[in-house]
Amino acid sequence: MPSLRKRVCDNCGNEYLGTGTKYCSRECANAASQQTTYEKLQTLDKLALKLDHFFEIEGDMMVSSDWHLPLIDIDIVMKLILVAKKFGLKKMALVGDFINFETIAHWDQENMDVNLRLELESAEEMLNILFDWFDEIYWCFGNHDDRLTRLFNFQLQPTEFGKLITDQIGKKIFISSHPYMILNNGSKWRLTHPKNFSVLTNRVPTRLADKYRCNVLGAHGHHQGINFDTSGNDLCGDLGCLTDYEKTHYIMFKDTTHPIWNMGFGMIRNGTYYMFSENHKATDWDFWLDKEFLMREGLKLDVNDKIIQINKKTEKKSTVKKNKKIVSNEVGSVRTEASVRRTLAMDSMKKKKK
């Protein structure tokens, strides 16, 4: 006797225990025999794997990619948060490779100072910092993020993975298995972490813009720049990265002809894209983060455009010392003048006695 096992009914799509029949009941068998060709195709379509839908979002938002935690550059991350605060943007897109996952790469691990726990803890802590300001974060997976799901043969879905590092899934952060998302802001923007890579800045997003006929901002290459596609209508560009070049083991210990990475991020506001770069030739940080705004945040820019925190106690002490010094100098000068007057008066009295 053939053994019973779970099957899927060819008519209704429900699971049932059967020995080899195609239908879960006589009613389904009769119904299937009376179906037209079109109805049979519709039934067949129900059995196909349904993929999660990609994100379609609206509004102004910050756009960033390739953080590769824990290898972030804290200065460029701080500037991203400050720009969002100054312009009141509470949404952000993480366009792939938020976590590096060096420890579970398919090649041998080179940096033995990093472990999986450290990578997950750094992601958890970074999200908590971002949640202090951002209300909505949309994260689509890149090739590095996929390393963990690939490790479990893709049985661990992105949303399930997210629950390992935060309890804000579906509240403040939304994760998609798609490597791209669509933003509607003035026009259509495709924010993508493509499979393709090029050493030429903007090459991949430009080709994708020609293909999809919309604005395209791409990740993955760690380059930064913007241009228009061949039609001259759609804007396309590389987003840059938030990774510290000097913290990346395979970059610092190997010579390659690949270009130096560009740290930076973007902002889409009122349908316009603004590019922010660590390079002062591309971004005037004194203009975007003015002194008054930074003072309110307890921060300032140094001579190299790096964000530094103002130590209020130290500044207060130095001000007091400076004031004391001024007072001391003033008192000294007064004493000196009085001494001169006394000396002159005494000399005058001596002359009169003579």
Secondary structure as UniProt FT lines:
FT   STRAND          5..8
FT   TURN            10..12
FT   STRAND          15..18
FT   HELIX           26..33
FT   HELIX           37..46
FT   STRAND          55..58
FT   STRAND          61..64
FT   HELIX           74..87
FT   STRAND          91..95
FT   HELIX           102..104
FT   TURN            112..113
FT   HELIX           116..131
FT   TURN            132..133
FT   STRAND          136..140
FT   TURN            143..145
FT   HELIX           146..151
FT   TURN            152..154
FT   HELIX           158..162
FT   TURN            163..165
FT   TURN            170..172
FT   STRAND          173..176
FT   STRAND          180..184
FT   STRAND          188..192
FT   TURN            201..202
FT   HELIX           203..212
FT   STRAND          215..218
FT   STRAND          224..228
FT   TURN            230..231
FT   STRAND          235..239
FT   HELIX           245..247
FT   HELIX           249..252
FT   STRAND          263..269
FT   TURN            270..271
FT   STRAND          272..277
FT   TURN            280..282
FT   HELIX           285..288
FT   HELIX           291..296
FT   TURN            297..298
FT   STRAND          299..301
FT   TURN            303..304
FT   STRAND          307..309
FT   HELIX           312..353
//
